[in-house]
Amino acid sequence: MTALRERRVSLVSIPRRFLAILADAMRSSVAQLESSWGPAHLIVARSYKADSKPVAGEQVTFEQVLIDAGVPAEKRARLLAEAD
C-alpha cells in the first residue's frame, strides 16, 4: 500500500481491474486516480535524519512490488489477472 500511496508503482503496470477496486476503496473514479498519478511529492509531515534530502525513487512495476512484498505466486497471479 505504501508503494501505491507514494506512487512508486508504474500506473501502466497496474491491471485495470485492480485500479477499479482501488478507486472504489478510495471513493474515487479510475479517471481521477489516473489523472492524479505522477511523481509523488515528498510528504512534508515526514521527518528524516539523514545527511541528504530524501528523493523519490524511480517507479517499478506492480508485479515487482508484489514480489518484493513476498506475495505468494498464486495470489500474485490473481491480483495481476485482468478478468474476475
PyMOL Python script that loads the backbone (N, CA, C, O; Angstrom):
from pymol import cmd

cmd.read_pdbstr("""\
ATOM      1  N   MET A   1       0.821  -1.192   0.000  1.00  0.00           N
ATOM      2  CA  MET A   1       0.000   0.000   0.000  1.00  0.00           C
ATOM      3  C   MET A   1       0.867   1.259   0.000  1.00  0.00           C
ATOM      4  O   MET A   1       0.519   2.268  -0.613  1.00  0.00           O
ATOM      5  N   THR A   2       1.999   1.182   0.697  1.00  0.00           N
ATOM      6  CA  THR A   2       2.874   2.350   0.737  1.00  0.00           C
ATOM      7  C   THR A   2       3.388   2.684  -0.659  1.00  0.00           C
ATOM      8  O   THR A   2       3.439   3.854  -1.039  1.00  0.00           O
ATOM      9  N   ALA A   3       3.763   1.672  -1.418  1.00  0.00           N
ATOM     10  CA  ALA A   3       4.266   1.911  -2.774  1.00  0.00           C
ATOM     11  C   ALA A   3       3.200   2.559  -3.647  1.00  0.00           C
ATOM     12  O   ALA A   3       3.508   3.420  -4.471  1.00  0.00           O
ATOM     13  N   LEU A   4       1.952   2.149  -3.469  1.00  0.00           N
ATOM     14  CA  LEU A   4       0.864   2.774  -4.228  1.00  0.00           C
ATOM     15  C   LEU A   4       0.636   4.200  -3.760  1.00  0.00           C
ATOM     16  O   LEU A   4       0.489   5.112  -4.574  1.00  0.00           O
ATOM     17  N   ARG A   5       0.605   4.393  -2.454  1.00  0.00           N
ATOM     18  CA  ARG A   5       0.365   5.735  -1.905  1.00  0.00           C
ATOM     19  C   ARG A   5       1.437   6.713  -2.364  1.00  0.00           C
ATOM     20  O   ARG A   5       1.144   7.864  -2.688  1.00  0.00           O
ATOM     21  N   GLU A   6       2.678   6.247  -2.387  1.00  0.00           N
ATOM     22  CA  GLU A   6       3.787   7.118  -2.780  1.00  0.00           C
ATOM     23  C   GLU A   6       4.014   7.122  -4.287  1.00  0.00           C
ATOM     24  O   GLU A   6       4.976   7.711  -4.779  1.00  0.00           O
ATOM     25  N   ARG A   7       3.121   6.460  -5.012  1.00  0.00           N
ATOM     26  CA  ARG A   7       3.163   6.403  -6.484  1.00  0.00           C
ATOM     27  C   ARG A   7       4.493   5.876  -7.018  1.00  0.00           C
ATOM     28  O   ARG A   7       4.997   6.345  -8.039  1.00  0.00           O
ATOM     29  N   ARG A   8       5.055   4.891  -6.307  1.00  0.00           N
ATOM     30  CA  ARG A   8       6.288   4.271  -6.786  1.00  0.00           C
ATOM     31  C   ARG A   8       6.009   3.184  -7.804  1.00  0.00           C
ATOM     32  O   ARG A   8       6.937   2.631  -8.394  1.00  0.00           O
ATOM     33  N   VAL A   9       4.733   2.873  -8.017  1.00  0.00           N
ATOM     34  CA  VAL A   9       4.331   1.837  -8.959  1.00  0.00           C
ATOM     35  C   VAL A   9       3.952   2.492 -10.279  1.00  0.00           C
ATOM     36  O   VAL A   9       3.204   3.469 -10.312  1.00  0.00           O
ATOM     37  N   SER A  10       4.479   1.940 -11.361  1.00  0.00           N
ATOM     38  CA  SER A  10       4.141   2.450 -12.688  1.00  0.00           C
ATOM     39  C   SER A  10       2.662   2.206 -12.951  1.00  0.00           C
ATOM     40  O   SER A  10       2.194   1.071 -12.857  1.00  0.00           O
ATOM     41  N   LEU A  11       1.933   3.245 -13.275  1.00  0.00           N
ATOM     42  CA  LEU A  11       0.493   3.161 -13.487  1.00  0.00           C
ATOM     43  C   LEU A  11       0.137   2.152 -14.580  1.00  0.00           C
ATOM     44  O   LEU A  11      -0.831   1.406 -14.435  1.00  0.00           O
ATOM     45  N   VAL A  12       0.896   2.121 -15.657  1.00  0.00           N
ATOM     46  CA  VAL A  12       0.577   1.221 -16.769  1.00  0.00           C
ATOM     47  C   VAL A  12       0.754  -0.252 -16.402  1.00  0.00           C
ATOM     48  O   VAL A  12       0.253  -1.123 -17.112  1.00  0.00           O
ATOM     49  N   SER A  13       1.454  -0.544 -15.312  1.00  0.00           N
ATOM     50  CA  SER A  13       1.667  -1.941 -14.921  1.00  0.00           C
ATOM     51  C   SER A  13       0.570  -2.459 -13.987  1.00  0.00           C
ATOM     52  O   SER A  13       0.555  -3.644 -13.654  1.00  0.00           O
ATOM     53  N   ILE A  14      -0.342  -1.590 -13.564  1.00  0.00           N
ATOM     54  CA  ILE A  14      -1.410  -2.000 -12.655  1.00  0.00           C
ATOM     55  C   ILE A  14      -2.618  -2.434 -13.479  1.00  0.00           C
ATOM     56  O   ILE A  14      -3.107  -1.666 -14.308  1.00  0.00           O
ATOM     57  N   PRO A  15      -3.105  -3.655 -13.262  1.00  0.00           N
ATOM     58  CA  PRO A  15      -4.282  -4.120 -14.012  1.00  0.00           C
ATOM     59  C   PRO A  15      -5.490  -3.211 -13.788  1.00  0.00           C
ATOM     60  O   PRO A  15      -5.697  -2.698 -12.688  1.00  0.00           O
ATOM     61  N   ARG A  16      -6.286  -3.017 -14.844  1.00  0.00           N
ATOM     62  CA  ARG A  16      -7.459  -2.135 -14.773  1.00  0.00           C
ATOM     63  C   ARG A  16      -8.422  -2.586 -13.679  1.00  0.00           C
ATOM     64  O   ARG A  16      -9.013  -1.753 -12.992  1.00  0.00           O
ATOM     65  N   ARG A  17      -8.583  -3.887 -13.515  1.00  0.00           N
ATOM     66  CA  ARG A  17      -9.496  -4.407 -12.501  1.00  0.00           C
ATOM     67  C   ARG A  17      -9.044  -3.972 -11.114  1.00  0.00           C
ATOM     68  O   ARG A  17      -9.863  -3.570 -10.287  1.00  0.00           O
ATOM     69  N   PHE A  18      -7.734  -4.054 -10.858  1.00  0.00           N
ATOM     70  CA  PHE A  18      -7.197  -3.642  -9.564  1.00  0.00           C
ATOM     71  C   PHE A  18      -7.375  -2.137  -9.377  1.00  0.00           C
ATOM     72  O   PHE A  18      -7.713  -1.680  -8.286  1.00  0.00           O
ATOM     73  N   LEU A  19      -7.147  -1.365 -10.449  1.00  0.00           N
ATOM     74  CA  LEU A  19      -7.334   0.088 -10.368  1.00  0.00           C
ATOM     75  C   LEU A  19      -8.777   0.436 -10.027  1.00  0.00           C
ATOM     76  O   LEU A  19      -9.032   1.357  -9.251  1.00  0.00           O
ATOM     77  N   ALA A  20      -9.723  -0.305 -10.609  1.00  0.00           N
ATOM     78  CA  ALA A  20     -11.137  -0.044 -10.330  1.00  0.00           C
ATOM     79  C   ALA A  20     -11.450  -0.324  -8.861  1.00  0.00           C
ATOM     80  O   ALA A  20     -12.171   0.440  -8.220  1.00  0.00           O
ATOM     81  N   ILE A  21     -10.909  -1.415  -8.334  1.00  0.00           N
ATOM     82  CA  ILE A  21     -11.134  -1.751  -6.925  1.00  0.00           C
ATOM     83  C   ILE A  21     -10.487  -0.699  -6.025  1.00  0.00           C
ATOM     84  O   ILE A  21     -11.085  -0.268  -5.039  1.00  0.00           O
ATOM     85  N   LEU A  22      -9.275  -0.290  -6.364  1.00  0.00           N
ATOM     86  CA  LEU A  22      -8.568   0.727  -5.590  1.00  0.00           C
ATOM     87  C   LEU A  22      -9.323   2.054  -5.612  1.00  0.00           C
ATOM     88  O   LEU A  22      -9.491   2.698  -4.576  1.00  0.00           O
ATOM     89  N   ALA A  23      -9.769   2.452  -6.786  1.00  0.00           N
ATOM     90  CA  ALA A  23     -10.517   3.716  -6.908  1.00  0.00           C
ATOM     91  C   ALA A  23     -11.791   3.660  -6.078  1.00  0.00           C
ATOM     92  O   ALA A  23     -12.137   4.631  -5.405  1.00  0.00           O
ATOM     93  N   ASP A  24     -12.489   2.536  -6.121  1.00  0.00           N
ATOM     94  CA  ASP A  24     -13.709   2.384  -5.335  1.00  0.00           C
ATOM     95  C   ASP A  24     -13.403   2.490  -3.839  1.00  0.00           C
ATOM     96  O   ASP A  24     -14.137   3.148  -3.101  1.00  0.00           O
ATOM     97  N   ALA A  25     -12.333   1.852  -3.395  1.00  0.00           N
ATOM     98  CA  ALA A  25     -11.949   1.901  -1.983  1.00  0.00           C
ATOM     99  C   ALA A  25     -11.578   3.324  -1.558  1.00  0.00           C
ATOM    100  O   ALA A  25     -11.748   3.695  -0.397  1.00  0.00           O
ATOM    101  N   MET A  26     -11.078   4.105  -2.494  1.00  0.00           N
ATOM    102  CA  MET A  26     -10.688   5.483  -2.203  1.00  0.00           C
ATOM    103  C   MET A  26     -11.834   6.461  -2.446  1.00  0.00           C
ATOM    104  O   MET A  26     -11.666   7.674  -2.324  1.00  0.00           O
ATOM    105  N   ARG A  27     -12.999   5.917  -2.793  1.00  0.00           N
ATOM    106  CA  ARG A  27     -14.175   6.735  -3.119  1.00  0.00           C
ATOM    107  C   ARG A  27     -13.854   7.744  -4.222  1.00  0.00           C
ATOM    108  O   ARG A  27     -14.120   8.942  -4.119  1.00  0.00           O
ATOM    109  N   SER A  28     -13.275   7.192  -5.267  1.00  0.00           N
ATOM    110  CA  SER A  28     -12.831   7.990  -6.399  1.00  0.00           C
ATOM    111  C   SER A  28     -13.191   7.231  -7.670  1.00  0.00           C
ATOM    112  O   SER A  28     -13.757   6.139  -7.614  1.00  0.00           O
ATOM    113  N   SER A  29     -12.864   7.809  -8.797  1.00  0.00           N
ATOM    114  CA  SER A  29     -13.044   7.105 -10.072  1.00  0.00           C
ATOM    115  C   SER A  29     -11.674   6.726 -10.611  1.00  0.00           C
ATOM    116  O   SER A  29     -10.654   7.277 -10.197  1.00  0.00           O
ATOM    117  N   VAL A  30     -11.666   5.781 -11.535  1.00  0.00           N
ATOM    118  CA  VAL A  30     -10.406   5.380 -12.157  1.00  0.00           C
ATOM    119  C   VAL A  30      -9.793   6.577 -12.882  1.00  0.00           C
ATOM    120  O   VAL A  30      -8.577   6.771 -12.845  1.00  0.00           O
ATOM    121  N   ALA A  31     -10.623   7.371 -13.536  1.00  0.00           N
ATOM    122  CA  ALA A  31     -10.131   8.554 -14.255  1.00  0.00           C
ATOM    123  C   ALA A  31      -9.449   9.540 -13.301  1.00  0.00           C
ATOM    124  O   ALA A  31      -8.389  10.078 -13.618  1.00  0.00           O
ATOM    125  N   GLN A  32     -10.054   9.775 -12.143  1.00  0.00           N
ATOM    126  CA  GLN A  32      -9.440  10.680 -11.164  1.00  0.00           C
ATOM    127  C   GLN A  32      -8.125  10.104 -10.649  1.00  0.00           C
ATOM    128  O   GLN A  32      -7.142  10.825 -10.475  1.00  0.00           O
ATOM    129  N   LEU A  33      -8.121   8.807 -10.409  1.00  0.00           N
ATOM    130  CA  LEU A  33      -6.911   8.147  -9.929  1.00  0.00           C
ATOM    131  C   LEU A  33      -5.795   8.272 -10.964  1.00  0.00           C
ATOM    132  O   LEU A  33      -4.658   8.602 -10.628  1.00  0.00           O
ATOM    133  N   GLU A  34      -6.130   8.008 -12.216  1.00  0.00           N
ATOM    134  CA  GLU A  34      -5.134   8.094 -13.289  1.00  0.00           C
ATOM    135  C   GLU A  34      -4.613   9.519 -13.462  1.00  0.00           C
ATOM    136  O   GLU A  34      -3.419   9.721 -13.681  1.00  0.00           O
ATOM    137  N   SER A  35      -5.496  10.501 -13.366  1.00  0.00           N
ATOM    138  CA  SER A  35      -5.051  11.885 -13.574  1.00  0.00           C
ATOM    139  C   SER A  35      -4.174  12.383 -12.427  1.00  0.00           C
ATOM    140  O   SER A  35      -3.351  13.280 -12.612  1.00  0.00           O
ATOM    141  N   SER A  36      -4.352  11.805 -11.255  1.00  0.00           N
ATOM    142  CA  SER A  36      -3.541  12.246 -10.118  1.00  0.00           C
ATOM    143  C   SER A  36      -2.224  11.481 -10.002  1.00  0.00           C
ATOM    144  O   SER A  36      -1.360  11.839  -9.200  1.00  0.00           O
ATOM    145  N   TRP A  37      -2.075  10.424 -10.807  1.00  0.00           N
ATOM    146  CA  TRP A  37      -0.870   9.593 -10.722  1.00  0.00           C
ATOM    147  C   TRP A  37       0.274  10.310 -11.396  1.00  0.00           C
ATOM    148  O   TRP A  37       0.147  10.761 -12.534  1.00  0.00           O
ATOM    149  N   GLY A  38       1.356  10.415 -10.724  1.00  0.00           N
ATOM    150  CA  GLY A  38       2.544  11.062 -11.261  1.00  0.00           C
ATOM    151  C   GLY A  38       3.595  10.993 -10.188  1.00  0.00           C
ATOM    152  O   GLY A  38       3.406  10.315  -9.178  1.00  0.00           O
ATOM    153  N   PRO A  39       4.684  11.671 -10.382  1.00  0.00           N
ATOM    154  CA  PRO A  39       5.712  11.642  -9.345  1.00  0.00           C
ATOM    155  C   PRO A  39       5.148  12.156  -8.028  1.00  0.00           C
ATOM    156  O   PRO A  39       4.570  13.241  -7.962  1.00  0.00           O
ATOM    157  N   ALA A  40       5.323  11.384  -7.018  1.00  0.00           N
ATOM    158  CA  ALA A  40       4.806  11.780  -5.701  1.00  0.00           C
ATOM    159  C   ALA A  40       5.663  12.895  -5.123  1.00  0.00           C
ATOM    160  O   ALA A  40       6.889  12.893  -5.233  1.00  0.00           O
ATOM    161  N   HIS A  41       4.996  13.820  -4.521  1.00  0.00           N
ATOM    162  CA  HIS A  41       5.717  14.874  -3.823  1.00  0.00           C
ATOM    163  C   HIS A  41       6.040  14.353  -2.429  1.00  0.00           C
ATOM    164  O   HIS A  41       5.249  13.627  -1.827  1.00  0.00           O
ATOM    165  N   LEU A  42       7.170  14.718  -1.943  1.00  0.00           N
ATOM    166  CA  LEU A  42       7.535  14.265  -0.600  1.00  0.00           C
ATOM    167  C   LEU A  42       6.560  14.840   0.411  1.00  0.00           C
ATOM    168  O   LEU A  42       6.217  16.021   0.367  1.00  0.00           O
ATOM    169  N   ILE A  43       6.130  14.005   1.301  1.00  0.00           N
ATOM    170  CA  ILE A  43       5.168  14.429   2.305  1.00  0.00           C
ATOM    171  C   ILE A  43       5.896  15.276   3.347  1.00  0.00           C
ATOM    172  O   ILE A  43       6.887  14.850   3.940  1.00  0.00           O
ATOM    173  N   VAL A  44       5.379  16.480   3.552  1.00  0.00           N
ATOM    174  CA  VAL A  44       6.030  17.438   4.436  1.00  0.00           C
ATOM    175  C   VAL A  44       6.032  16.950   5.881  1.00  0.00           C
ATOM    176  O   VAL A  44       6.965  17.251   6.624  1.00  0.00           O
ATOM    177  N   ALA A  45       5.030  16.218   6.288  1.00  0.00           N
ATOM    178  CA  ALA A  45       4.916  15.793   7.677  1.00  0.00           C
ATOM    179  C   ALA A  45       5.988  14.777   8.073  1.00  0.00           C
ATOM    180  O   ALA A  45       6.228  14.561   9.261  1.00  0.00           O
ATOM    181  N   ARG A  46       6.618  14.167   7.110  1.00  0.00           N
ATOM    182  CA  ARG A  46       7.657  13.196   7.423  1.00  0.00           C
ATOM    183  C   ARG A  46       8.924  13.900   7.848  1.00  0.00           C
ATOM    184  O   ARG A  46       9.242  14.995   7.386  1.00  0.00           O
ATOM    185  N   SER A  47       9.623  13.254   8.722  1.00  0.00           N
ATOM    186  CA  SER A  47      10.875  13.817   9.178  1.00  0.00           C
ATOM    187  C   SER A  47      11.965  12.775   9.009  1.00  0.00           C
ATOM    188  O   SER A  47      11.777  11.614   9.371  1.00  0.00           O
ATOM    189  N   TYR A  48      13.084  13.173   8.471  1.00  0.00           N
ATOM    190  CA  TYR A  48      14.188  12.260   8.213  1.00  0.00           C
ATOM    191  C   TYR A  48      15.452  12.803   8.871  1.00  0.00           C
ATOM    192  O   TYR A  48      15.701  14.009   8.890  1.00  0.00           O
ATOM    193  N   LYS A  49      16.222  11.900   9.395  1.00  0.00           N
ATOM    194  CA  LYS A  49      17.504  12.296   9.956  1.00  0.00           C
ATOM    195  C   LYS A  49      18.569  11.697   9.038  1.00  0.00           C
ATOM    196  O   LYS A  49      18.989  10.554   9.218  1.00  0.00           O
ATOM    197  N   ALA A  50      18.982  12.461   8.085  1.00  0.00           N
ATOM    198  CA  ALA A  50      19.955  11.981   7.108  1.00  0.00           C
ATOM    199  C   ALA A  50      20.810  13.155   6.656  1.00  0.00           C
ATOM    200  O   ALA A  50      20.465  14.318   6.865  1.00  0.00           O
ATOM    201  N   ASP A  51      21.927  12.822   6.036  1.00  0.00           N
ATOM    202  CA  ASP A  51      22.835  13.854   5.540  1.00  0.00           C
ATOM    203  C   ASP A  51      22.289  14.558   4.306  1.00  0.00           C
ATOM    204  O   ASP A  51      22.620  15.713   4.041  1.00  0.00           O
ATOM    205  N   SER A  52      21.440  13.845   3.546  1.00  0.00           N
ATOM    206  CA  SER A  52      20.902  14.467   2.341  1.00  0.00           C
ATOM    207  C   SER A  52      19.385  14.370   2.339  1.00  0.00           C
ATOM    208  O   SER A  52      18.792  13.547   3.037  1.00  0.00           O
ATOM    209  N   LYS A  53      18.785  15.218   1.550  1.00  0.00           N
ATOM    210  CA  LYS A  53      17.336  15.262   1.443  1.00  0.00           C
ATOM    211  C   LYS A  53      16.847  14.003   0.721  1.00  0.00           C
ATOM    212  O   LYS A  53      17.444  13.611  -0.282  1.00  0.00           O
ATOM    213  N   PRO A  54      15.782  13.362   1.201  1.00  0.00           N
ATOM    214  CA  PRO A  54      15.279  12.170   0.520  1.00  0.00           C
ATOM    215  C   PRO A  54      14.715  12.525  -0.849  1.00  0.00           C
ATOM    216  O   PRO A  54      14.156  13.604  -1.043  1.00  0.00           O
ATOM    217  N   VAL A  55      14.866  11.617  -1.779  1.00  0.00           N
ATOM    218  CA  VAL A  55      14.341  11.820  -3.124  1.00  0.00           C
ATOM    219  C   VAL A  55      13.419  10.655  -3.467  1.00  0.00           C
ATOM    220  O   VAL A  55      13.562   9.556  -2.932  1.00  0.00           O
ATOM    221  N   ALA A  56      12.485  10.906  -4.352  1.00  0.00           N
ATOM    222  CA  ALA A  56      11.579   9.848  -4.796  1.00  0.00           C
ATOM    223  C   ALA A  56      12.344   8.911  -5.717  1.00  0.00           C
ATOM    224  O   ALA A  56      13.020   9.353  -6.645  1.00  0.00           O
ATOM    225  N   GLY A  57      12.233   7.618  -5.456  1.00  0.00           N
ATOM    226  CA  GLY A  57      12.884   6.625  -6.303  1.00  0.00           C
ATOM    227  C   GLY A  57      12.137   6.470  -7.612  1.00  0.00           C
ATOM    228  O   GLY A  57      11.039   6.999  -7.784  1.00  0.00           O
ATOM    229  N   GLU A  58      12.742   5.741  -8.528  1.00  0.00           N
ATOM    230  CA  GLU A  58      12.061   5.551  -9.794  1.00  0.00           C
ATOM    231  C   GLU A  58      10.953   4.519  -9.647  1.00  0.00           C
ATOM    232  O   GLU A  58      10.975   3.689  -8.737  1.00  0.00           O
ATOM    233  N   GLN A  59       9.996   4.581 -10.543  1.00  0.00           N
ATOM    234  CA  GLN A  59       8.848   3.697 -10.454  1.00  0.00           C
ATOM    235  C   GLN A  59       9.209   2.280 -10.865  1.00  0.00           C
ATOM    236  O   GLN A  59      10.073   2.061 -11.714  1.00  0.00           O
ATOM    237  N   VAL A  60       8.530   1.323 -10.247  1.00  0.00           N
ATOM    238  CA  VAL A  60       8.702  -0.095 -10.559  1.00  0.00           C
ATOM    239  C   VAL A  60       7.341  -0.653 -10.961  1.00  0.00           C
ATOM    240  O   VAL A  60       6.319   0.017 -10.815  1.00  0.00           O
ATOM    241  N   THR A  61       7.336  -1.878 -11.468  1.00  0.00           N
ATOM    242  CA  THR A  61       6.071  -2.477 -11.873  1.00  0.00           C
ATOM    243  C   THR A  61       5.301  -2.969 -10.654  1.00  0.00           C
ATOM    244  O   THR A  61       5.869  -3.227  -9.593  1.00  0.00           O
ATOM    245  N   PHE A  62       4.006  -3.088 -10.838  1.00  0.00           N
ATOM    246  CA  PHE A  62       3.126  -3.597  -9.792  1.00  0.00           C
ATOM    247  C   PHE A  62       3.552  -5.016  -9.408  1.00  0.00           C
ATOM    248  O   PHE A  62       3.557  -5.369  -8.228  1.00  0.00           O
ATOM    249  N   GLU A  63       3.905  -5.816 -10.395  1.00  0.00           N
ATOM    250  CA  GLU A  63       4.344  -7.190 -10.119  1.00  0.00           C
ATOM    251  C   GLU A  63       5.604  -7.197  -9.259  1.00  0.00           C
ATOM    252  O   GLU A  63       5.716  -8.017  -8.348  1.00  0.00           O
ATOM    253  N   GLN A  64       6.543  -6.313  -9.523  1.00  0.00           N
ATOM    254  CA  GLN A  64       7.776  -6.262  -8.734  1.00  0.00           C
ATOM    255  C   GLN A  64       7.490  -5.887  -7.289  1.00  0.00           C
ATOM    256  O   GLN A  64       8.120  -6.417  -6.375  1.00  0.00           O
ATOM    257  N   VAL A  65       6.549  -4.983  -7.076  1.00  0.00           N
ATOM    258  CA  VAL A  65       6.171  -4.602  -5.710  1.00  0.00           C
ATOM    259  C   VAL A  65       5.591  -5.807  -4.983  1.00  0.00           C
ATOM    260  O   VAL A  65       5.890  -6.036  -3.811  1.00  0.00           O
ATOM    261  N   LEU A  66       4.758  -6.579  -5.684  1.00  0.00           N
ATOM    262  CA  LEU A  66       4.178  -7.775  -5.073  1.00  0.00           C
ATOM    263  C   LEU A  66       5.259  -8.800  -4.737  1.00  0.00           C
ATOM    264  O   LEU A  66       5.212  -9.421  -3.675  1.00  0.00           O
ATOM    265  N   ILE A  67       6.222  -8.979  -5.624  1.00  0.00           N
ATOM    266  CA  ILE A  67       7.328  -9.910  -5.382  1.00  0.00           C
ATOM    267  C   ILE A  67       8.137  -9.446  -4.179  1.00  0.00           C
ATOM    268  O   ILE A  67       8.447 -10.241  -3.292  1.00  0.00           O
ATOM    269  N   ASP A  68       8.478  -8.171  -4.146  1.00  0.00           N
ATOM    270  CA  ASP A  68       9.260  -7.617  -3.028  1.00  0.00           C
ATOM    271  C   ASP A  68       8.518  -7.740  -1.698  1.00  0.00           C
ATOM    272  O   ASP A  68       9.142  -7.864  -0.644  1.00  0.00           O
ATOM    273  N   ALA A  69       7.185  -7.705  -1.750  1.00  0.00           N
ATOM    274  CA  ALA A  69       6.376  -7.813  -0.539  1.00  0.00           C
ATOM    275  C   ALA A  69       6.196  -9.266  -0.095  1.00  0.00           C
ATOM    276  O   ALA A  69       5.612  -9.530   0.956  1.00  0.00           O
ATOM    277  N   GLY A  70       6.699 -10.203  -0.898  1.00  0.00           N
ATOM    278  CA  GLY A  70       6.600 -11.608  -0.536  1.00  0.00           C
ATOM    279  C   GLY A  70       5.225 -12.215  -0.777  1.00  0.00           C
ATOM    280  O   GLY A  70       4.860 -13.196  -0.130  1.00  0.00           O
ATOM    281  N   VAL A  71       4.462 -11.646  -1.695  1.00  0.00           N
ATOM    282  CA  VAL A  71       3.139 -12.172  -2.013  1.00  0.00           C
ATOM    283  C   VAL A  71       3.326 -13.496  -2.768  1.00  0.00           C
ATOM    284  O   VAL A  71       4.065 -13.542  -3.751  1.00  0.00           O
ATOM    285  N   PRO A  72       2.664 -14.573  -2.317  1.00  0.00           N
ATOM    286  CA  PRO A  72       2.808 -15.873  -2.988  1.00  0.00           C
ATOM    287  C   PRO A  72       2.399 -15.809  -4.462  1.00  0.00           C
ATOM    288  O   PRO A  72       1.562 -14.992  -4.848  1.00  0.00           O
ATOM    289  N   ALA A  73       2.991 -16.671  -5.272  1.00  0.00           N
ATOM    290  CA  ALA A  73       2.778 -16.670  -6.725  1.00  0.00           C
ATOM    291  C   ALA A  73       1.304 -16.794  -7.094  1.00  0.00           C
ATOM    292  O   ALA A  73       0.844 -16.120  -8.016  1.00  0.00           O
ATOM    293  N   GLU A  74       0.558 -17.641  -6.391  1.00  0.00           N
ATOM    294  CA  GLU A  74      -0.857 -17.838  -6.721  1.00  0.00           C
ATOM    295  C   GLU A  74      -1.652 -16.544  -6.502  1.00  0.00           C
ATOM    296  O   GLU A  74      -2.487 -16.172  -7.327  1.00  0.00           O
ATOM    297  N   LYS A  75      -1.387 -15.881  -5.406  1.00  0.00           N
ATOM    298  CA  LYS A  75      -2.095 -14.630  -5.109  1.00  0.00           C
ATOM    299  C   LYS A  75      -1.660 -13.532  -6.077  1.00  0.00           C
ATOM    300  O   LYS A  75      -2.479 -12.716  -6.500  1.00  0.00           O
ATOM    301  N   ARG A  76      -0.366 -13.509  -6.430  1.00  0.00           N
ATOM    302  CA  ARG A  76       0.112 -12.537  -7.430  1.00  0.00           C
ATOM    303  C   ARG A  76      -0.622 -12.719  -8.725  1.00  0.00           C
ATOM    304  O   ARG A  76      -1.051 -11.743  -9.341  1.00  0.00           O
ATOM    305  N   ALA A  77      -0.778 -13.969  -9.158  1.00  0.00           N
ATOM    306  CA  ALA A  77      -1.454 -14.242 -10.416  1.00  0.00           C
ATOM    307  C   ALA A  77      -2.898 -13.731 -10.379  1.00  0.00           C
ATOM    308  O   ALA A  77      -3.388 -13.179 -11.364  1.00  0.00           O
ATOM    309  N   ARG A  78      -3.579 -13.917  -9.241  1.00  0.00           N
ATOM    310  CA  ARG A  78      -4.950 -13.414  -9.100  1.00  0.00           C
ATOM    311  C   ARG A  78      -4.986 -11.896  -9.158  1.00  0.00           C
ATOM    312  O   ARG A  78      -5.856 -11.324  -9.814  1.00  0.00           O
ATOM    313  N   LEU A  79      -4.054 -11.235  -8.480  1.00  0.00           N
ATOM    314  CA  LEU A  79      -4.029  -9.776  -8.464  1.00  0.00           C
ATOM    315  C   LEU A  79      -3.675  -9.188  -9.826  1.00  0.00           C
ATOM    316  O   LEU A  79      -4.149  -8.112 -10.190  1.00  0.00           O
ATOM    317  N   LEU A  80      -2.845  -9.896 -10.567  1.00  0.00           N
ATOM    318  CA  LEU A  80      -2.412  -9.392 -11.869  1.00  0.00           C
ATOM    319  C   LEU A  80      -3.385  -9.735 -12.990  1.00  0.00           C
ATOM    320  O   LEU A  80      -3.271  -9.209 -14.097  1.00  0.00           O
ATOM    321  N   ALA A  81      -4.346 -10.619 -12.704  1.00  0.00           N
ATOM    322  CA  ALA A  81      -5.308 -11.015 -13.728  1.00  0.00           C
ATOM    323  C   ALA A  81      -6.233  -9.842 -14.060  1.00  0.00           C
ATOM    324  O   ALA A  81      -6.674  -9.107 -13.176  1.00  0.00           O
ATOM    325  N   GLU A  82      -6.509  -9.690 -15.331  1.00  0.00           N
ATOM    326  CA  GLU A  82      -7.391  -8.615 -15.779  1.00  0.00           C
ATOM    327  C   GLU A  82      -8.859  -8.976 -15.576  1.00  0.00           C
ATOM    328  O   GLU A  82      -9.680  -8.089 -15.343  1.00  0.00           O
ATOM    329  N   ALA A  83      -9.198 -10.228 -15.659  1.00  0.00           N
ATOM    330  CA  ALA A  83     -10.599 -10.651 -15.541  1.00  0.00           C
ATOM    331  C   ALA A  83     -10.863 -11.171 -14.126  1.00  0.00           C
ATOM    332  O   ALA A  83      -9.935 -11.551 -13.413  1.00  0.00           O
ATOM    333  N   ASP A  84     -12.136 -11.183 -13.731  1.00  0.00           N
ATOM    334  CA  ASP A  84     -12.513 -11.694 -12.410  1.00  0.00           C
ATOM    335  C   ASP A  84     -12.272 -13.156 -12.308  1.00  0.00           C
ATOM    336  O   ASP A  84     -12.533 -13.754 -11.265  1.00  0.00           O
TER     337      ASP A  84
END
""", "prot")
cmd.dss("prot")
cmd.show_as("cartoon", "prot")
cmd.util.cbc("prot")
cmd.orient("prot")
